[in-house]
């Protein structure tokens, strides 16, 4: 009969809870009571999850709660230090007074105080770790400034935790200092913790190195399977793959060492504009290096002419290209100078045409010269038959009748064929009586004759009669 009463009561309770939740949350916000610090042993990952939905003001309340705990632990640590100092002085006085019982009692009390100090330091370190989790959440919600720095509110917490954290050794008491170091090494939040962190860092670096080799090898094999792939681009991508994997490993390793790299990355990003402005020429070379690798106008060991330099490409990076000239000089050329100018690649094709010009005298037999050139080309073992060589009378020059001789050869045989054919042409022309004229000019001199009539002087004055011959010479008659 009353079976409906229980479900009805349950529904009314749920409705009251839903309506009362905002009111309770508002009251909690007004009271600003920290919640997480009531459980100092809360796990770090659990604390991070609990802090995620809180607002900045609520996170600051939580940070204040952890700061109070750290402050209380710092007071306990200070009292423990004072007690150790007092017991050390008491032990020293007893030893000077040669009272063994008092010295032994002070020594035992000192050992107990050192153990207590180690435990207090571990508690304080754990509380600082939890405060850092809260501060990290505040940074996520407020962000960093333009210089990559945290807000002043967060920095205030950082300064205090840095001031009271760590181990400060008393150099006047060697025994206490040694005991502090020994206790820190044996503590869970001290030596054991950093031993695990250091071991984890080395393990991550080892794994990163192995992965870098594996991924770079896979990249090289994949690029090798690709047809017509540039060796320069292959080497670049392989090295970049290895470096990227190592950089990721270093980032993970630093996080294991509890290094906050967020501010560092923010500073690098903020300084990017200044660096880019200061390194304009370098960035221009960088961009040109990328374009060279993508479009591949040349490759390693190619014979090229770039920026007025002839030689073979030795290596290429993102900033410059190294070229070894044919007389074995090493030239380092900025990539911007290469990409912004004409690039001549003599090794781009497997075959090249050898262009040569040979001249004979105007009085020589052109058919005989043609036959000699054809014989030389046909009998040379390095000259290709396809494409066929071109041998033609090309020009009636000032001093010679010029033939062109253009055989096709493998690129590697270019200069061998050039030198062989040139030598053979000289030998065969001499044997066949064909001259190789040198530049000459004919000079024609024309002389013009003139009649010069000399005036006849008055015979009454000099009693002589003057005549001129055809050359204009005076004859006296």
C-alpha positions, 0 to 999 in steps of 0.5 A: 500500500505504501510502496510508493512512499520510498521512491518518492522520498528518494526523489525528494532527497535528490531534488533537495541535494541538487537545489542545495549544491549551488548554495553550499558551493557559494558558502564554501567559496565565501569561506575560502576554506582550502580542501586539498591541504586537509589531506597532506598525504594526497597523491600528486596525480590525484591532487592534479585531477582535483585542482583541474576544475577549480578557478584561479581564486579557488586555486590561490586558496588551495595554495595558501593552505599548502603554504601554511603547512609548509610554514609550519613544517619550516618552523619545526625544521628550524626548531630541530636545527636549534635543538641539534645545535644546542645538543652539539654545544652540550656534547662539546662542553661535556667532552671538554669537562670529561664527563662521559655520561653527559657527552654520551647522552647528548650524542644520543639526543643529537642522533635522535634530533637528526633523524627527526630533522630528516623526517621533517625535511621529507614532509616539507619536501612533499608539501612543496611538491604539492604546492607546485602542482597547485601553482602549475594549475594557476599558470595554466589558467592565468598564463605567463607574461610576454617575457615568459615569467609567472605572475607575481602572485605565483612568484611569491609562493615560489620564493618562499618555498625556495627559501625554506626548501633544500638542505643548508649545512652547518660548516661549523659542525662537520658531524652534523653536516655529514649526518644531514647528508647521510640522512638526506641520501637515505630519505624517501624524498631526498637521495632515494627520490633523486636517485630514481629521477637520475636513473629514469633520466639516464634510462630515457636518454638511452631509449631516446638514443636507440629510438633515434637510431631506429627511426633514422634507419627506417627513414633512410631505408624508406627514402632509399626505396624512393626513386630519384631521391637526393642524397642531400635531402636523404641525409638531411631528413635522416639527421633531422629525424634523429635530432627530433627524437633526441630533443623529445627524449631530452624534454621527457628527461628534464621533466623526470628531473623535475625541471619546469621547461614551460617558462624556458620554452616561453622565453625562447618563443618570446625571443624568437622575433629578436633572434629572427631580426638579428639573424636575417642573413642566416635565416635567408640561407636557411630558407635557401637551403630548404629550397635546394633540398626540396627542388634538388638542383644538384646532389653530392659529387655533382660537378657544378658551377655556382656563384662563379665557382666550379667544382664538385659538391661535397656536402650541404647543410641548411646554411651553406654548401661545401664545394671542392674545386677541381684544383682541390680547394675547399669553398664554403658558399652561403646557400643564399648565394647559390639559390639566388643565382644561376646553377649549372649542373654538368652531372645532371644528365648521364650523357653530354655533347662535346662541342669542338671546332676545328679549322683548315686553310682556305686552300685545303680539301674540305672533303678530306677534312670531313673524312678525317673527322668522321674517321676519328669520331667513328673509331673512338671507343668512348663516343656513343653511336646514339645519339649520332655525332654531328660533323659539318662545315660550319663557318667561313671565318676570317682566317679559316674554314671551320668545321663543328665536331659534336659527338655524344659521350657519357658524362664521366668521359667528357674530358677524356674524349675532348682531349683525345679527339683534339690530339688525334685531329692535330696528328691526322691533319698533319699526316694528311697535309691539312693546315690549321691556320692561325689568324692572319691579315693581308695588308695592301699599300697604295701610293699616289703620284702628284705633279708639282709645278714650280714657279718660273723665276724672272730670267733677268734676275737669276739668268737661269731656266728652271724645269721640273720632271714628272716626280716633281724634282727640279732640273736646272737648265 
